[in-house]
Amino acid sequence: MTALPSALEQLLTSYFSPIDPIREKGASNIFINGHDTIFFEIAGNTELWSGPGWSSNLSLTDAIHMLANSLEQPLSKQLPLLDARLHDGSRVNAVLPPISNVPCVSLRLFPRKSLTAAELIKSGTFTRTQCEYLYRSVHNRCNILVSGCTDSGKTTLIKLLSAQIPITSRLLVLEDTAELNLPVAQHPNMIALEAAHRDSQVTMDSLVINSLRMAPQALILGELRDAPTANAFRTVLNTGLRGILTTMHANNCRETLTRLHDLVAEQNPNIRYETLRENINRNIDIVVSMTKTEGRGRHVREIIHRNKDNEFVSFDESTIPP
């Protein structure tokens, strides 16, 4: 859409013109539930669009097929699912009948500009004390795990923290699907790798293991979503590499660690669970849990950090953590 090549942009604008006014409002998500029911999200609030939609479900279906064809993604009656990334990093998911009653589209829009720390503090994403603590932790090359539900602000926080990685560091960014799009000017010695590129059959776990041969001084992992990737992450932790930022889906900080333990245990049935847990915990310094609530939007739910006794304790803003 906005950042696509001009010819494709013109094509999509003509077919998806009903949502142009919503995009101009700065919506972060747009949900199309049939040709005349459109919801959008701005600043944590979900609203029903009162403007016109498509003339019919057939015209909306045609628009979805044009989008799929333009992005060279398969879409048919036998495979009525579309999951694609636009040129600007935005994500689009579409479901067509007979899987659904009506054609449905979910658009997760890539911000036109990266939010600053001051803007995130003002919006309540985190407090100034939390921000300064996390900044200091990146400077100290801590290993930080950011968790939360889908669209809770994990990527936004990782992007913000990545700016604190020294410009001279050799940074490797490993993602299943590229979303971060970090500026090269900010990280001139950066290598960004994508496992799920449509022309590649490389798995995320093999990408993680291969990264160790590329002499990284800092590492960003897009998401720990399966057992092989989580186990590869454990291997990286055990090499002594510091300054790792990664994400995971979980409800809170403690459940994040438990889910990570469970995933690694799936790959190591012959190692005692307690041994794996201790091994992982002593190599992770901080866990940040993000959440998203109606009316408030995305914000830090809690932060825990490992103390000198190798125990995880809640971050207390009234004290200076060790």
C-alpha positions as CSV (number, residue, x, y, z in Angstrom):
1,M,0.0,0.0,0.0
2,T,1.7,3.3,1.0
3,A,5.3,2.1,0.5
4,L,4.8,-0.3,-2.3
5,P,6.3,0.3,-5.7
6,S,4.3,3.0,-7.5
7,A,2.6,0.7,-10.2
8,L,1.5,-1.8,-7.5
9,E,0.4,1.0,-5.2
10,Q,-1.8,2.5,-7.8
11,L,-3.4,-0.9,-8.5
12,L,-4.1,-1.6,-4.8
13,T,-5.3,1.9,-4.1
14,S,-8.0,1.5,-6.7
15,Y,-9.2,-1.8,-5.2
16,F,-8.7,-1.0,-1.5
17,S,-9.8,2.7,-1.7
18,P,-12.5,2.2,1.0
19,I,-9.8,1.9,3.7
20,D,-7.6,4.8,2.5
21,P,-9.3,7.3,4.9
22,I,-8.7,4.9,7.8
23,R,-5.0,4.6,6.9
24,E,-4.7,8.3,6.8
25,K,-6.1,8.5,10.4
26,G,-3.0,6.5,11.5
27,A,-4.8,3.2,12.4
28,S,-2.5,0.4,13.6
29,N,-5.0,-2.3,12.6
30,I,-7.8,-2.6,10.2
31,F,-10.3,-5.5,10.3
32,I,-12.6,-6.1,7.3
33,N,-15.4,-8.5,8.1
34,G,-17.2,-8.6,4.8
35,H,-17.8,-5.8,2.3
36,D,-19.6,-3.4,4.6
37,T,-18.3,-4.0,8.1
38,I,-14.9,-2.5,8.8
39,F,-13.3,-2.0,12.2
40,F,-10.1,-0.1,12.9
41,E,-7.8,0.4,15.9
42,I,-6.2,3.7,17.0
43,A,-4.3,4.3,20.2
44,G,-5.7,1.1,21.8
45,N,-9.3,1.9,20.9
46,T,-11.3,-0.2,18.4
47,E,-13.9,1.7,16.4
48,L,-16.5,0.8,13.7
49,W,-15.9,2.6,10.4
50,S,-18.9,4.6,9.4
51,G,-17.8,5.3,5.9
52,P,-18.5,3.3,2.8
53,G,-17.1,-0.2,2.2
54,W,-17.1,-2.3,-1.0
55,S,-20.2,-2.6,-3.1
56,S,-20.4,-6.4,-2.5
57,N,-18.6,-9.3,-1.1
58,L,-17.7,-10.3,-4.7
59,S,-15.9,-7.0,-5.2
60,L,-14.0,-7.4,-2.0
61,T,-13.1,-10.9,-3.0
62,D,-11.8,-9.6,-6.3
63,A,-9.7,-7.0,-4.5
64,I,-8.1,-9.7,-2.3
65,H,-7.3,-11.8,-5.4
66,M,-5.7,-8.8,-7.0
67,L,-3.6,-8.3,-3.9
68,A,-2.5,-11.9,-3.8
69,N,-1.6,-11.9,-7.5
70,S,0.4,-8.7,-7.1
71,L,2.3,-10.1,-4.2
72,E,2.8,-13.4,-6.1
73,Q,1.1,-15.3,-3.3
74,P,-1.1,-18.4,-3.9
75,L,-4.8,-18.0,-3.3
76,S,-7.6,-20.3,-4.6
77,K,-10.7,-22.2,-3.7
78,Q,-8.5,-25.0,-2.6
79,L,-6.3,-22.7,-0.5
80,P,-8.5,-19.7,0.5
81,L,-5.9,-18.3,2.9
82,L,-3.5,-15.4,2.4
83,D,-0.7,-14.5,4.8
84,A,1.7,-11.9,3.3
85,R,4.0,-9.0,4.1
86,L,3.7,-5.8,2.2
87,H,6.8,-3.8,1.0
88,D,6.6,-1.4,4.0
89,G,6.6,-4.3,6.6
90,S,2.8,-4.3,7.1
91,R,1.1,-7.7,7.4
92,V,-2.1,-8.8,5.6
93,N,-4.1,-11.9,6.3
94,A,-7.2,-12.8,4.3
95,V,-9.7,-15.6,4.6
96,L,-12.2,-16.4,1.8
97,P,-15.3,-18.6,1.6
98,P,-15.9,-21.5,2.1
99,I,-13.6,-21.3,5.1
100,S,-15.4,-18.1,6.2
101,N,-19.0,-16.9,5.6
102,V,-17.7,-13.7,4.1
103,P,-14.3,-12.5,2.8
104,C,-12.3,-11.2,5.7
105,V,-9.1,-9.2,5.8
106,S,-6.9,-8.3,8.8
107,L,-4.3,-5.6,8.2
108,R,-1.5,-4.9,10.7
109,L,-0.1,-1.6,9.5
110,F,3.6,-0.8,9.7
111,P,4.0,2.6,11.5
112,R,5.0,5.4,9.1
113,K,7.6,6.5,11.6
114,S,9.2,4.8,14.5
115,L,8.0,6.0,17.9
116,T,10.5,7.7,20.1
117,A,11.0,6.9,23.8
118,A,9.4,10.2,24.8
119,E,6.3,9.4,22.7
120,L,6.1,5.9,24.3
121,I,6.5,7.3,27.8
122,K,3.8,9.9,27.1
123,S,1.4,7.3,25.7
124,G,1.9,5.1,28.8
125,T,3.8,2.2,27.1
126,F,6.3,2.3,29.9
127,T,7.5,4.7,32.6
128,R,10.6,6.8,32.3
129,T,12.3,4.7,35.0
130,Q,11.5,1.5,33.1
131,C,12.9,3.0,29.9
132,E,16.1,4.1,31.5
133,Y,16.6,0.7,33.2
134,L,16.1,-1.1,29.9
135,Y,18.4,1.3,28.0
136,R,21.1,0.8,30.7
137,S,20.6,-3.0,30.4
138,V,21.2,-3.0,26.7
139,H,24.4,-0.9,27.3
140,N,25.5,-3.5,29.8
141,R,24.9,-6.2,27.1
142,C,22.2,-8.0,29.1
143,N,20.2,-10.8,27.5
144,I,16.6,-9.6,27.4
145,L,13.5,-11.6,26.6
146,V,10.4,-9.7,25.6
147,S,7.1,-11.5,25.8
148,G,3.4,-10.8,25.2
149,C,0.4,-11.6,23.1
150,T,0.1,-10.8,19.4
151,D,0.2,-7.1,18.6
152,S,1.2,-6.2,22.2
153,G,4.1,-4.0,21.3
154,K,7.0,-6.5,21.4
155,T,8.5,-5.5,18.0
156,T,8.1,-1.8,18.9
157,L,10.1,-2.3,22.1
158,I,12.8,-4.4,20.5
159,K,13.2,-1.7,17.8
160,L,13.6,1.0,20.5
161,L,16.1,-1.1,22.5
162,S,18.1,-2.0,19.4
163,A,19.0,1.7,18.9
164,Q,21.0,1.4,22.1
165,I,23.3,-1.2,20.7
166,P,26.7,0.4,20.0
167,I,27.1,1.5,16.4
168,T,30.4,-0.4,16.2
169,S,28.9,-3.7,17.2
170,R,28.5,-6.5,14.6
171,L,24.8,-7.0,14.9
172,L,22.9,-10.0,13.5
173,V,19.1,-9.8,13.1
174,L,17.4,-13.2,12.6
175,E,13.7,-13.2,11.8
176,D,11.3,-15.8,10.5
177,T,9.6,-13.0,8.6
178,A,11.3,-9.6,8.3
179,E,9.5,-7.0,10.4
180,L,12.1,-4.9,12.2
181,N,13.7,-3.2,9.2
182,L,16.4,-1.5,11.3
183,P,18.1,1.5,9.7
184,V,21.5,0.7,8.2
185,A,22.8,4.1,9.2
186,Q,22.1,3.2,12.8
187,H,23.8,-0.2,12.5
188,P,26.4,-0.1,9.7
189,N,27.8,-3.5,10.7
190,M,24.4,-5.3,10.6
191,I,23.5,-8.5,8.8
192,A,19.7,-9.1,8.6
193,L,18.6,-12.6,7.7
194,E,15.1,-13.9,7.0
195,A,14.2,-17.6,7.3
196,A,10.7,-17.6,5.8
197,H,11.6,-15.9,2.5
198,R,9.5,-17.6,-0.2
199,D,12.6,-18.6,-2.2
200,S,14.3,-20.2,0.9
201,Q,13.9,-23.5,2.7
202,V,16.1,-22.5,5.6
203,T,14.5,-23.0,9.1
204,M,14.8,-20.5,11.9
205,D,16.8,-22.9,14.1
206,S,19.4,-23.5,11.4
207,L,19.7,-19.8,10.9
208,V,20.3,-19.3,14.6
209,I,23.0,-22.0,14.7
210,N,24.6,-20.6,11.6
211,S,24.8,-17.1,13.1
212,L,27.4,-18.3,15.5
213,R,29.8,-18.7,12.6
214,M,29.3,-15.1,11.7
215,A,31.0,-13.7,14.8
216,P,28.1,-11.6,16.2
217,Q,28.7,-9.2,19.0
218,A,25.0,-8.6,19.5
219,L,22.0,-10.7,18.3
220,I,18.3,-10.0,17.8
221,L,16.0,-13.0,17.3
222,G,12.6,-12.2,15.9
223,E,10.6,-14.8,17.9
224,L,11.1,-18.1,19.7
225,R,8.0,-19.8,18.4
226,D,8.9,-23.5,18.3
227,A,11.0,-26.1,20.1
228,P,13.9,-26.3,17.6
229,T,14.3,-22.5,17.6
230,A,14.1,-22.3,21.4
231,N,16.7,-25.1,21.7
232,A,19.0,-23.2,19.2
233,F,18.6,-20.1,21.4
234,R,19.8,-22.2,24.4
235,T,22.8,-23.2,22.4
236,V,23.6,-19.5,21.6
237,L,23.2,-18.6,25.3
238,N,25.7,-21.3,26.3
239,T,28.3,-19.9,24.0
240,G,28.6,-16.9,26.3
241,L,27.3,-14.4,23.7
242,R,25.9,-11.3,25.5
243,G,23.6,-8.6,24.2
244,I,20.8,-10.9,22.9
245,L,17.3,-9.5,22.4
246,T,14.4,-11.8,21.5
247,T,10.7,-12.2,21.8
248,M,8.1,-14.9,22.7
249,H,4.4,-15.3,23.0
250,A,3.3,-15.7,26.7
251,N,1.0,-14.1,29.2
252,N,3.4,-12.9,31.8
253,C,7.1,-13.0,32.8
254,R,7.0,-16.3,34.8
255,E,5.0,-18.1,32.1
256,T,7.5,-16.8,29.6
257,L,10.3,-18.7,31.3
258,T,8.1,-21.8,31.8
259,R,7.2,-21.9,28.1
260,L,10.8,-21.5,27.2
261,H,11.8,-24.3,29.5
262,D,9.0,-26.5,28.1
263,L,10.0,-25.9,24.5
264,V,13.7,-26.7,25.2
265,A,12.7,-29.8,27.1
266,E,10.8,-31.1,24.1
267,Q,14.2,-31.2,22.2
268,N,16.1,-32.7,25.1
269,P,14.1,-35.6,26.6
270,N,17.2,-37.2,28.1
271,I,18.2,-34.1,30.2
272,R,16.5,-33.5,33.5
273,Y,14.0,-30.6,33.3
274,E,15.5,-28.9,36.4
275,T,18.9,-29.0,34.8
276,L,17.6,-27.3,31.6
277,R,15.7,-24.7,33.6
278,E,18.8,-23.8,35.7
279,N,20.9,-23.6,32.5
280,I,18.5,-21.3,30.7
281,N,17.7,-19.1,33.7
282,R,21.3,-18.3,34.5
283,N,21.9,-17.0,31.0
284,I,18.8,-14.7,30.8
285,D,19.1,-11.4,32.6
286,I,15.7,-9.7,32.1
287,V,12.2,-10.7,31.0
288,V,9.7,-7.9,30.0
289,S,6.0,-8.7,29.6
290,M,4.0,-6.6,27.2
291,T,0.2,-6.5,27.0
292,K,-2.5,-4.7,25.2
293,T,-5.7,-3.4,26.8
294,E,-8.7,-1.6,25.4
295,G,-8.5,2.1,26.0
296,R,-4.9,2.1,27.1
297,G,-3.2,0.3,24.2
298,R,0.2,-1.5,24.4
299,H,2.2,-1.2,27.6
300,V,4.6,-3.0,29.8
301,R,2.8,-5.3,32.2
302,E,5.9,-6.2,34.3
303,I,9.6,-6.7,34.3
304,I,11.6,-9.3,36.2
305,H,15.4,-9.5,36.5
306,R,17.9,-12.1,37.7
307,N,19.6,-11.1,41.0
308,K,23.0,-12.1,42.3
309,D,21.5,-15.3,43.8
310,N,20.3,-16.3,40.3
311,E,16.7,-15.8,41.2
312,F,14.2,-13.8,39.2
313,V,12.6,-10.9,41.1
314,S,10.2,-8.1,40.1
315,F,11.7,-4.8,39.0
316,D,11.1,-2.2,41.7
317,E,11.1,1.3,40.4
318,S,11.7,2.6,43.9
319,T,15.1,1.0,44.0
320,I,18.1,0.9,41.7
321,P,18.4,-2.7,40.5
322,P,21.9,-4.4,40.7
